[in-house]
Amino acid sequence: MPPLSPVLTPANPQFESIHHSLRGSPSAVQITVQTLHKLHYAEPNDWSRPQPTGQAGEVIVVLTKRLRLA
């Protein structure tokens, strides 16, 4: 029976994309993006531009980050 997942070694790195979304007031979203930048998680320019959600005073931004699993 084959293994359920491939063997992860430095010579055989595996990558996976993870998607983040932030939804809230423009100020709260901007502060959170800045906080994640200060934590060295993502550059502010890596996030999408704020888009209205249809709710008054609310926007959404999205980040897709590619992670190395090994």
Residue frames as a rotation matrix with the C-alpha (Angstrom) as fourth column:
MET 1
0.587 0.810 0.000 0.00
0.810 -0.587 0.000 0.00
0.000 0.000 -1.000 0.00
PRO 2
-0.158 -0.683 0.713 1.53
0.590 -0.644 -0.486 3.40
0.791 0.344 0.505 -0.95
PRO 3
-0.715 -0.125 -0.688 2.11
0.667 -0.417 -0.618 6.03
-0.209 -0.900 0.381 1.75
LEU 4
0.323 0.941 -0.104 -0.68
0.894 -0.340 -0.293 8.52
-0.311 0.002 -0.950 2.30
SER 5
0.944 -0.072 -0.321 1.59
-0.138 -0.973 -0.187 11.51
-0.298 0.221 -0.929 1.72
PRO 6
0.651 -0.758 -0.022 4.88
0.176 0.180 -0.968 12.02
0.738 0.627 0.251 -0.10
VAL 7
0.362 -0.650 -0.668 8.11
0.921 0.138 0.365 11.92
-0.145 -0.748 0.648 1.86
LEU 8
0.961 -0.033 0.275 9.23
0.014 -0.986 -0.168 15.46
0.276 0.165 -0.947 2.63
THR 9
0.319 -0.924 -0.211 12.98
0.867 0.195 0.459 15.93
-0.383 -0.329 0.863 2.41
PRO 10
0.129 -0.330 -0.935 15.13
-0.054 -0.944 0.326 19.00
-0.990 0.008 -0.140 1.71
ALA 11
-0.877 -0.480 0.015 15.82
-0.037 0.100 0.994 17.57
-0.479 0.871 -0.106 -1.75
ASN 12
-0.640 0.741 0.204 12.08
0.581 0.293 0.759 17.14
0.503 0.605 -0.618 -2.33
PRO 13
-0.926 0.286 -0.246 10.42
0.009 -0.635 -0.773 20.23
-0.377 -0.718 0.586 -0.84
GLN 14
-0.321 0.904 0.283 6.67
0.916 0.219 0.337 20.50
0.243 0.367 -0.898 -0.95
PHE 15
-0.998 0.053 0.028 4.81
-0.057 -0.984 -0.167 23.78
0.019 -0.168 0.986 -1.19
GLU 16
-0.256 0.966 -0.047 1.26
0.963 0.259 0.074 24.66
0.083 -0.027 -0.996 -0.32
SER 17
-0.671 0.127 0.730 -0.72
0.045 -0.977 0.211 27.85
0.740 0.174 0.650 -0.69
ILE 18
-0.396 0.579 -0.712 -2.65
0.901 0.094 -0.424 29.27
-0.179 -0.810 -0.559 2.21
HIS 19
-0.331 0.400 0.855 -5.25
0.415 -0.752 0.513 31.99
0.848 0.524 0.082 1.83
HIS 20
-0.626 0.126 -0.770 -5.91
0.710 -0.317 -0.629 34.67
-0.323 -0.940 0.109 4.44
SER 21
-0.154 0.555 0.817 -8.70
0.495 -0.673 0.550 37.21
0.855 0.489 -0.171 4.43
LEU 22
-0.815 -0.029 -0.579 -9.24
0.522 -0.472 -0.710 40.15
-0.253 -0.881 0.400 6.72
ARG 23
-0.218 0.832 0.510 -12.67
0.561 -0.321 0.763 41.70
0.798 0.453 -0.397 6.97
GLY 24
0.029 0.250 -0.968 -13.54
0.947 -0.316 -0.054 44.74
-0.319 -0.915 -0.246 9.04
SER 25
0.879 0.236 -0.415 -13.36
0.158 -0.964 -0.214 48.50
-0.450 0.123 -0.884 9.12
PRO 26
0.746 -0.635 0.201 -10.66
0.130 -0.157 -0.979 50.02
0.653 0.756 -0.034 6.91
SER 27
0.305 -0.645 0.701 -8.74
-0.857 -0.507 -0.094 51.11
0.416 -0.572 -0.707 10.03
ALA 28
0.511 -0.065 0.857 -8.86
-0.584 0.705 0.401 47.68
-0.631 -0.706 0.322 11.67
VAL 29
0.928 -0.175 0.329 -7.79
0.350 0.709 -0.612 45.96
-0.126 0.683 0.719 8.46
GLN 30
0.598 -0.738 0.312 -4.90
-0.180 -0.503 -0.845 48.39
0.781 0.449 -0.433 7.94
ILE 31
0.287 -0.478 0.830 -3.69
-0.958 -0.158 0.240 47.98
0.016 -0.864 -0.503 11.55
THR 32
0.692 0.020 0.722 -3.80
-0.208 0.963 0.172 44.18
-0.692 -0.269 0.670 11.20
VAL 33
0.884 -0.418 0.211 -1.85
0.339 0.260 -0.904 44.25
0.323 0.871 0.371 7.92
GLN 34
0.382 -0.764 0.520 0.76
-0.573 -0.637 -0.516 46.49
0.725 -0.101 -0.681 9.58
THR 35
0.414 -0.182 0.892 0.95
-0.830 0.326 0.452 44.19
-0.373 -0.928 -0.016 12.61
LEU 36
0.866 -0.080 0.493 1.52
0.204 0.958 -0.202 41.11
-0.456 0.276 0.846 10.43
HIS 37
0.703 -0.666 0.252 4.25
0.083 -0.274 -0.958 43.04
0.707 0.694 -0.137 8.61
LYS 38
0.290 -0.590 0.754 5.97
-0.888 -0.460 -0.018 43.94
0.357 -0.664 -0.657 11.92
LEU 39
0.484 -0.049 0.874 5.88
-0.514 0.792 0.329 40.23
-0.708 -0.608 0.358 12.79
HIS 40
-0.511 -0.744 -0.431 7.67
-0.742 0.128 0.658 39.54
-0.435 0.656 -0.617 9.46
TYR 41
-0.203 0.514 0.833 4.75
0.206 0.854 -0.477 37.46
-0.957 0.075 -0.280 8.19
ALA 42
0.173 0.325 0.930 3.75
0.973 0.089 -0.212 39.39
-0.152 0.942 -0.301 5.06
GLU 43
-0.894 -0.445 -0.045 4.61
0.417 -0.865 0.278 42.58
-0.163 0.230 0.959 3.23
PRO 44
-0.290 0.832 -0.472 1.79
-0.034 -0.502 -0.864 45.13
-0.956 -0.234 0.174 3.10
ASN 45
-0.262 0.151 -0.953 1.94
-0.911 -0.365 0.193 45.14
-0.318 0.919 0.234 -0.72
ASP 46
-0.990 -0.096 -0.106 1.32
-0.124 0.947 0.298 41.37
0.072 0.308 -0.949 -0.77
TRP 47
-0.464 0.886 -0.013 -2.30
0.426 0.210 -0.880 41.96
-0.777 -0.414 -0.474 0.28
SER 48
-0.258 0.495 0.830 -5.02
0.917 -0.146 0.371 42.80
0.305 0.857 -0.416 -2.22
ARG 49
-0.871 0.098 0.481 -6.43
-0.138 -0.989 -0.048 46.30
0.472 -0.108 0.875 -2.32
PRO 50
-0.777 0.629 0.030 -9.34
0.067 0.131 -0.989 46.80
-0.626 -0.766 -0.143 0.07
GLN 51
-0.787 0.616 0.031 -12.67
0.071 0.039 0.997 45.95
0.613 0.787 -0.074 -1.54
PRO 52
-0.453 0.703 0.549 -16.09
-0.890 -0.390 -0.235 46.89
0.049 -0.595 0.802 -0.15
THR 53
-0.986 0.090 0.142 -18.04
0.058 0.974 -0.218 43.96
-0.158 -0.206 -0.966 1.28
GLY 54
-0.392 0.911 0.132 -21.50
0.261 -0.027 0.965 45.44
0.882 0.412 -0.227 0.85
GLN 55
0.378 0.413 -0.829 -21.72
0.915 -0.031 0.402 46.11
0.140 -0.910 -0.389 4.58
ALA 56
0.829 -0.015 0.559 -21.45
0.022 -0.998 -0.059 49.77
0.559 0.061 -0.827 5.57
GLY 57
0.578 -0.665 0.473 -17.92
-0.813 -0.517 0.267 50.69
0.067 -0.539 -0.840 6.68
GLU 58
0.454 -0.383 0.804 -16.49
-0.185 0.843 0.506 47.24
-0.871 -0.378 0.312 5.97
VAL 59
0.385 -0.425 -0.819 -13.77
-0.909 -0.022 -0.416 46.12
0.159 0.905 -0.395 3.56
ILE 60
0.851 -0.211 0.482 -12.01
0.062 0.950 0.306 42.85
-0.522 -0.230 0.821 2.80
VAL 61
0.246 -0.825 -0.509 -8.41
-0.969 -0.192 -0.158 42.17
0.032 0.532 -0.846 1.81
VAL 62
0.987 0.086 0.138 -6.92
-0.080 0.995 -0.052 38.84
-0.142 0.040 0.989 0.75
LEU 63
0.070 -0.995 -0.074 -3.42
-0.975 -0.084 0.206 37.36
-0.211 0.058 -0.976 0.94
THR 64
0.983 0.053 -0.178 -2.22
-0.095 0.966 -0.239 34.16
0.160 0.252 0.954 -0.70
LYS 65
0.254 -0.922 0.291 1.01
-0.941 -0.166 0.296 32.91
-0.225 -0.349 -0.910 0.81
ARG 66
0.644 -0.158 -0.749 3.06
-0.287 0.857 -0.428 30.01
0.709 0.491 0.506 -0.50
LEU 67
0.495 -0.409 0.767 4.58
-0.826 0.052 0.561 27.94
-0.269 -0.911 -0.312 2.30
ARG 68
-0.184 -0.629 -0.755 7.35
-0.611 0.675 -0.413 25.40
0.770 0.386 -0.508 2.15
LEU 69
0.766 0.624 0.155 6.29
-0.530 0.475 0.702 22.30
0.365 -0.620 0.695 4.09
ALA 70
0.747 -0.547 -0.377 9.73
0.605 0.795 0.043 20.75
0.276 -0.261 0.925 4.51
